[in-house]
Amino acid sequence: MKSEVSAAEQIESTTTLSTCAGLSPRTEPCPGTADDGESAAKYLFKLSHDVILSLDRDGSILCINQRGVQLSGYSESELRGANVFELLLLPEDRQVARAMLADVLGGKAREYEVRWKTKDGGIVHFDGASVPRFSESGEFLSTLCTLRDVTERKCTEERLRKSE
């Protein structure tokens, strides 16, 4: 597991996703663009090669982008509202992931490694980062997560280890 992220303030000041219904994101214009931040965030959410998702305090998926749908093998409707710990995470990763979520609930940004079991039984390895979202009154709203697929790298590392 990777260490705590110290740049939480920098991440917090960036544009948040507005496609997650009911999350009331705060948007700011993207520097150097004529477009407003909300449109840029929607574009990034839709077309990112990384998984972008938002979880509630229990780990239920509030929203997930198309890349997450593609890599998981589940439909968006199957994922939305599902508990990430029960549906996607490998059993041996759940305890560490729950501890990470507890840190995020406490206001800490985190980097971590996690694995998903896909609908067809495959395993996808991710490097992830999660940050908390709080209301103006300080109430926890959700965690925003980005996950980069590093499966190919992990498989290559394992092959190299076995060849030594």
C-alpha positions as CSV (number, residue, x, y, z in Angstrom):
1,M,0.0,0.0,0.0
2,K,1.3,3.4,-0.9
3,S,1.6,6.3,1.6
4,E,-0.8,9.1,2.3
5,V,-1.0,11.8,-0.4
6,S,0.3,15.2,0.9
7,A,-1.2,17.2,-2.0
8,A,-4.8,16.9,-0.9
9,E,-5.2,20.7,-1.1
10,Q,-4.1,20.8,-4.7
11,I,-6.5,18.0,-5.6
12,E,-9.4,19.6,-3.7
13,S,-9.0,22.8,-5.6
14,T,-9.4,21.1,-9.0
15,T,-12.7,20.8,-10.8
16,T,-14.9,18.1,-9.5
17,L,-17.2,15.8,-11.5
18,S,-20.7,17.1,-12.2
19,T,-22.1,14.0,-13.9
20,C,-22.7,12.3,-10.5
21,A,-26.4,13.1,-9.9
22,G,-27.1,14.8,-6.6
23,L,-23.5,15.5,-5.6
24,S,-23.7,19.3,-6.1
25,P,-20.0,19.7,-7.2
26,R,-18.2,22.9,-6.9
27,T,-16.8,23.8,-10.4
28,E,-14.1,26.3,-11.3
29,P,-13.0,27.3,-14.8
30,C,-10.2,25.3,-16.2
31,P,-7.2,27.5,-16.6
32,G,-6.2,28.3,-20.2
33,T,-9.5,27.2,-21.8
34,A,-12.4,29.0,-23.1
35,D,-14.6,26.2,-21.8
36,D,-16.1,26.3,-18.4
37,G,-14.9,23.8,-15.8
38,E,-18.1,21.8,-15.7
39,S,-17.9,20.9,-19.4
40,A,-14.3,20.1,-19.1
41,A,-15.0,17.8,-16.1
42,K,-17.7,16.0,-18.0
43,Y,-15.4,15.5,-21.0
44,L,-12.6,14.2,-18.8
45,F,-15.1,11.9,-16.9
46,K,-16.5,10.5,-20.2
47,L,-13.3,10.0,-22.1
48,S,-10.6,9.3,-19.5
49,H,-8.5,6.2,-20.0
50,D,-8.5,5.8,-16.2
51,V,-11.4,4.7,-14.2
52,I,-13.1,7.6,-12.4
53,L,-15.7,6.8,-9.7
54,S,-17.4,8.1,-6.6
55,L,-18.3,6.1,-3.5
56,D,-20.5,6.9,-0.6
57,R,-19.3,6.3,3.0
58,D,-20.2,2.6,2.8
59,G,-18.5,1.9,-0.5
60,S,-21.5,2.0,-2.7
61,I,-20.8,3.3,-6.2
62,L,-22.5,6.7,-6.8
63,C,-21.2,7.1,-10.3
64,I,-18.6,5.5,-12.6
65,N,-17.2,6.4,-16.0
66,Q,-17.3,4.3,-19.1
67,R,-13.7,3.0,-18.6
68,G,-14.8,1.5,-15.3
69,V,-17.8,-0.1,-17.0
70,Q,-15.5,-1.5,-19.7
71,L,-12.8,-2.9,-17.4
72,S,-15.3,-4.4,-14.9
73,G,-17.5,-6.1,-17.5
74,Y,-20.6,-5.0,-15.6
75,S,-23.1,-2.5,-17.0
76,E,-23.4,0.9,-15.6
77,S,-26.8,0.0,-14.1
78,E,-25.3,-3.1,-12.4
79,L,-22.5,-0.9,-10.9
80,R,-24.4,2.1,-9.8
81,G,-25.5,1.5,-6.2
82,A,-23.5,-1.7,-5.9
83,N,-21.0,-2.0,-3.0
84,V,-17.5,-2.0,-4.4
85,F,-16.2,-4.2,-1.6
86,E,-18.7,-6.9,-2.4
87,L,-18.9,-6.7,-6.2
88,L,-15.4,-5.9,-7.4
89,L,-12.7,-6.1,-4.8
90,L,-10.9,-9.4,-4.2
91,P,-11.7,-10.8,-0.7
92,E,-8.0,-10.6,0.4
93,D,-8.0,-6.8,-0.6
94,R,-11.1,-5.8,1.3
95,Q,-9.6,-5.2,4.7
96,V,-6.9,-2.9,3.4
97,A,-9.4,-1.1,1.2
98,R,-11.8,-0.5,4.1
99,A,-9.0,1.0,6.1
100,M,-8.2,3.3,3.2
101,L,-11.8,4.3,3.0
102,A,-11.8,5.1,6.7
103,D,-8.8,7.4,6.2
104,V,-10.6,9.2,3.4
105,L,-13.8,9.5,5.5
106,G,-11.4,11.2,8.1
107,G,-10.3,13.7,5.5
108,K,-7.1,12.2,4.2
109,A,-6.3,11.7,0.5
110,R,-4.8,8.3,-0.2
111,E,-2.9,6.5,-2.9
112,Y,-3.1,2.7,-3.0
113,E,-3.0,-0.5,-5.1
114,V,-6.2,-2.5,-5.5
115,R,-7.5,-5.4,-7.6
116,W,-10.9,-6.0,-9.1
117,K,-12.5,-9.3,-10.0
118,T,-14.3,-8.7,-13.3
119,K,-17.7,-10.1,-14.2
120,D,-16.1,-12.8,-16.3
121,G,-13.7,-13.7,-13.5
122,G,-10.6,-11.9,-14.7
123,I,-8.4,-9.8,-12.4
124,V,-7.5,-6.2,-13.1
125,H,-4.7,-4.4,-11.1
126,F,-5.0,-0.7,-10.4
127,D,-2.9,2.1,-8.9
128,G,-5.5,4.4,-7.3
129,A,-5.9,7.7,-5.6
130,S,-8.9,8.8,-3.6
131,V,-9.9,12.1,-2.1
132,P,-12.8,13.1,0.2
133,R,-15.6,15.5,-0.8
134,F,-17.1,17.5,2.0
135,S,-20.1,19.9,2.0
136,E,-19.4,23.5,3.0
137,S,-20.6,22.6,6.5
138,G,-18.0,19.9,6.7
139,E,-20.3,16.9,6.1
140,F,-18.8,14.0,4.1
141,L,-20.4,13.7,0.7
142,S,-18.4,11.1,-1.2
143,T,-15.0,10.0,-2.1
144,L,-13.7,10.7,-5.6
145,C,-11.4,7.9,-6.9
146,T,-9.2,7.5,-10.0
147,L,-7.8,4.1,-10.9
148,R,-5.1,3.4,-13.5
149,D,-5.1,-0.1,-15.0
150,V,-1.6,-1.5,-14.4
151,T,-2.4,-5.1,-15.1
152,E,0.0,-5.4,-17.9
153,R,2.9,-4.0,-15.8
154,K,2.0,-6.3,-12.9
155,C,2.0,-9.4,-15.2
156,T,5.3,-8.4,-16.7
157,E,6.8,-7.9,-13.2
158,E,5.6,-11.4,-12.2
159,R,7.0,-13.0,-15.4
160,L,10.4,-11.4,-14.7
161,R,10.3,-12.6,-11.1
162,K,9.6,-16.1,-12.2
163,S,12.4,-16.1,-14.8
164,E,15.1,-15.1,-12.2
